[in-house]
Amino acid sequence: MKDDKLRRKLLELSREEAVLNYRIYELFNENLTLAIKLAGYIAENRMLGGNWKNEEVIKMMDRYLKAGKFNKESFKNSPS
């Protein structure tokens, strides 16, 4: 009886984990898309003679762009 409850709880938690993992994947891809758009806007600004440079934003963009290019798993292990 107790084993059945534990198995059901394990299945429930496993299902919740799958939902959360998928949501993380969706959010990562949304952020990756936004980082690409931002990189394009920065390039356009520079092409038009601007000299925009914000190290914090560039660091954040690199976090997504490099993780998306090489290995999305590395994003999970990188410091925030």
C-alpha positions as CSV (number, residue, x, y, z in Angstrom):
1,M,0.0,0.0,0.0
2,K,2.7,2.4,1.0
3,D,4.7,1.5,-2.1
4,D,1.8,2.3,-4.4
5,K,1.5,5.8,-2.8
6,L,5.2,6.4,-3.3
7,R,5.0,5.2,-6.9
8,R,2.1,7.5,-7.6
9,K,3.9,10.4,-6.0
10,L,7.0,9.7,-8.0
11,L,5.0,9.6,-11.2
12,E,3.3,12.9,-10.3
13,L,6.6,14.6,-9.5
14,S,8.1,13.2,-12.7
15,R,5.3,14.6,-14.7
16,E,5.7,18.0,-13.0
17,E,9.5,17.9,-13.7
18,A,8.8,17.3,-17.4
19,V,6.4,20.3,-17.6
20,L,9.0,22.5,-15.9
21,N,11.8,21.3,-18.1
22,Y,9.7,22.1,-21.2
23,R,8.9,25.5,-19.9
24,I,12.6,26.2,-19.2
25,Y,13.3,25.1,-22.8
26,E,10.6,27.5,-24.1
27,L,11.9,30.4,-22.1
28,F,15.5,29.8,-23.1
29,N,14.4,29.9,-26.8
30,E,12.4,33.1,-26.3
31,N,15.4,34.7,-24.6
32,L,17.7,33.5,-27.4
33,T,15.4,35.0,-30.0
34,L,15.4,38.3,-28.0
35,A,19.2,38.3,-27.7
36,I,19.5,37.8,-31.5
37,K,17.1,40.7,-32.2
38,L,19.0,42.9,-29.8
39,A,22.3,42.0,-31.5
40,G,20.7,43.1,-34.8
41,Y,19.5,46.4,-33.4
42,I,22.9,47.1,-31.9
43,A,24.6,46.3,-35.3
44,E,22.1,48.6,-37.1
45,N,22.8,51.3,-34.6
46,R,26.5,51.0,-35.2
47,M,26.0,50.9,-38.9
48,L,24.1,54.2,-38.6
49,G,27.0,55.8,-36.7
50,G,26.0,55.1,-33.2
51,N,28.5,53.9,-30.6
52,W,26.3,52.1,-28.2
53,K,28.1,49.9,-25.8
54,N,26.8,48.4,-22.5
55,E,29.0,45.7,-21.1
56,E,26.3,44.3,-18.9
57,V,23.9,43.8,-21.8
58,I,26.6,42.4,-24.1
59,K,27.5,39.9,-21.3
60,M,23.9,38.8,-21.0
61,M,23.5,38.5,-24.8
62,D,26.7,36.4,-25.0
63,R,25.4,34.1,-22.3
64,Y,22.4,33.2,-24.5
65,L,24.1,33.4,-27.9
66,K,27.1,31.2,-26.9
67,A,24.9,28.7,-25.0
68,G,22.5,28.5,-28.0
69,K,25.4,28.0,-30.4
70,F,27.5,25.5,-28.6
71,N,25.5,23.7,-25.9
72,K,22.3,24.6,-24.2
73,E,23.3,22.4,-21.2
74,S,26.2,24.7,-20.5
75,F,23.6,27.5,-19.8
76,K,22.3,25.5,-16.8
77,N,25.7,25.3,-15.3
78,S,26.8,28.9,-15.9
79,P,26.6,31.4,-13.0
80,S,23.8,33.9,-13.1
